[in-house]
Structures are given as C-alpha cells and as structure tokens.
Amino acid sequence: MGRIFSGIQPTGDLHLGNYLGAIRNWVKLQDQYKNLFCLVDLHALTTLPNPQDMTKWTREVAAAYIAAGIDSAKSIIFSQSAVPAHSELAWILSCLTPLGWLNRMTQFKEKAGKHREKANLGLYAYPVLMAADILIYRATHVPVGEDQKQHLELARDIAGAFNRQYGKDYFELPEPLILKTAARVMSLRDGTSKMSKSDPSDYSRLHFMDDPDTIALKIRKAKTDPDPITGTPQTMENRPEALNLLGIYAALSDITLEEACRIFEGASFSAFKKSLADQIISIMDPIRQEMLALLKDPGNLDRILQKGAEEANTLASQHLREIKEIIGFLRT
Ligand code: TYM
C-alpha cells in the first residue's frame, strides 16, 4: 500500500481552490493509501502570523479536514511543528540542495515580489522543508493542486541527490497526484489568476465559512461575459472566467468539463450561475455546519491532533534514525 503525505498552511480561512485542488481528492484517496494530512504551521511561520491567529487557524484547518471527510481513524492528522524530525531532515536536505535549484522556484519569486532582499530565509528554504515533510515519511504519493508541481519536482530532485550522495536507494521518488479537474481553480474576479488566500478581494474566492447567502452573492457577482455557454470547452477557449465556473461545476458534480459544457449549452450565465450556486451550497454548507460544530469543542480537536502527532512521530523518528545512520552520524 502506498503512502500519501499532503498539507495545507494554516494561514486563513480555506477556499474552494484548497477544497477542489487538495482536500476533496484526499478524501477520495483515503481508503487506497496510508495517509498523513498535515497542518504545515512551520511553513505558515514564513508569513509571521500573530500567535493567536496561528492557534485559531490551526484548529480551523483541522476542523475543515475532518468536516470535509478526513477520518482520523483512517488518516493521521497532525501539526508539522509537533514532529521535530521535519525540521531536522530539512537541515540535512538543505546541505544537499544547490542554491541554483532554489533560485528557479517561481513561488518564491512571486511571494518575495520586488522586495527580494527583505524576504526571510524561511521563505527561500520553504521548498526544502516541503521535501523533508514528504521524505521523512518516505511517502510515495503527494496529492496537491497544480501550483505545487514545481515544489514536488524539486522534492524528487532532492531525494535523488540524497540517494546518489550516499550510494543507496533510500528514498523512493514521490509521485505528484494532480487530478485533472479543478487542479487550478481561478479567481472569481479574474479567470487568468489563481484563486488564492492572498488576493485582496474577498469576492475573488469562496471560503469554507461563507454562508449560503454569501456564496450566492459571490457567484452572482463573479465576472463573466455576455455570450451564452457553448457546447464544448474548445469553443470557449478565450473565455477564462466562463471556463473556470464550468470547471468548478464539473469538479463538484464529478463530471468532466466537456459534460458540463454540454449540459449548459445555450444557457445564459444568469441561469447557469443559479445552478452553480446551488451545487456549491449543497456541498460546502454541510462542511461549514460540521466545522462550526467541531470548533465548539477545541479540546477534542487538540486531542485528535495530539494522537496524530504521536503516530507521525513514531514513523518519522524511525526514518530519521535510518537516515542518520546512512549519513554516518554517531548513534547516541
Ligand atoms: P497551500 O496551503 O498554499 O495550499 C494547500 C493546497 O491547496 C491547493 N490549492 C489549489 N488547488 C487548486 N486551485 C487553487 N486555486 C488552489 N490554491 C491552493 C494547493 O495546490 C495545495 O495542494 N506548500 C504547500 C503546503 C505543503 C505541502 C507539503 C503540500 C507544505 N508541505 C508537502 C504537499 C506536501 C502550500 O503552501 O499549500
């Protein structure tokens, strides 16, 4: 049985991109693999959130995982900072990672923006910690959205560098699992940019905590064009907003984009948007309700995370011992 590792940064209310690009697929894969689903709070630290927010968002993201269908009896749910081996392996891997590889990372360039000199070392080293997250469990598969593809390629390169350096096939190269539908959910305001937590406009994304009225309003306000929907994605090639909304409908309905186009062929956007809002609400509102119920008992969430951390620590510390032995560190 393969082993899955994936994670989300607890830096704010999750959005539909996180759901369709990641969590929904984790739920679908849950029975076929051994799974570790992490709240990557060490990665979140690169944005220096205040301590209250860090705690609040860690619980909220844990609640989102569980409410969306991740079962703590089948999958290990835990905080990254509760397993020290992630940070230890990150250091080891950083000694095997040429700066040239990190300099190619487009997410660093985007996030650092014009003030590159002021960006912190954590943000720059971020992909090495991500490689450590995956490799410390010797994970075989990593389900993520399309935006993480380059980081996963780097994780494979780093695993290969370790194996070559020590002349041992210790790490299997982890495979990205990027499902085709909704691998890249776009902003509701601009079909050419990714739906993201950092977009200043709240109307650009749908949050897990949005109530049905807010969802309906955001979908009504979503940017579209005046033309009706045509029967194939190819005939809508230059209509990114239209394709994005149809893609969201398709992903939520477990149908292909082609099927969604056929169903709504000839429909106006006002009619389609009504069906889309209903579909989103029917899936996301039960998740929101369940999250609210879970958040009423933070002690219970903390216990789930503690149990997960114990299980993750057992796996990770065993691998770290083996890695240290390969490197030649003295056993203490
Ligand atoms: P993060 O927190 O930015 O996003 C979490 C997951 O959501 C996916 N995602 C999207 N998918 C489709 N459309 C979108 N608009 C969209 N926005 C976000 C992301 O692809 C991701 O799967 N570096 C990672 C977290 C991480 C990680 C790891 C992931 C740390 N260590 C090890 C996998 C394995 C990140 O910042 O994700």
Boltz pocket constraint, residues with backbone or C-beta under 6 A from the ligand:
constraints:
  - pocket:
      binder: B
      contacts: [[A, 5], [A, 6], [A, 7], [A, 8], [A, 9], [A, 10], [A, 17], [A, 18], [A, 19], [A, 20], [A, 21], [A, 22], [A, 40], [A, 43], [A, 129], [A, 130], [A, 133], [A, 134], [A, 142], [A, 143], [A, 144], [A, 145], [A, 146], [A, 147], [A, 148], [A, 151], [A, 182], [A, 183], [A, 184], [A, 185], [A, 186], [A, 194], [A, 195], [A, 196]]
      max_distance: 6.0
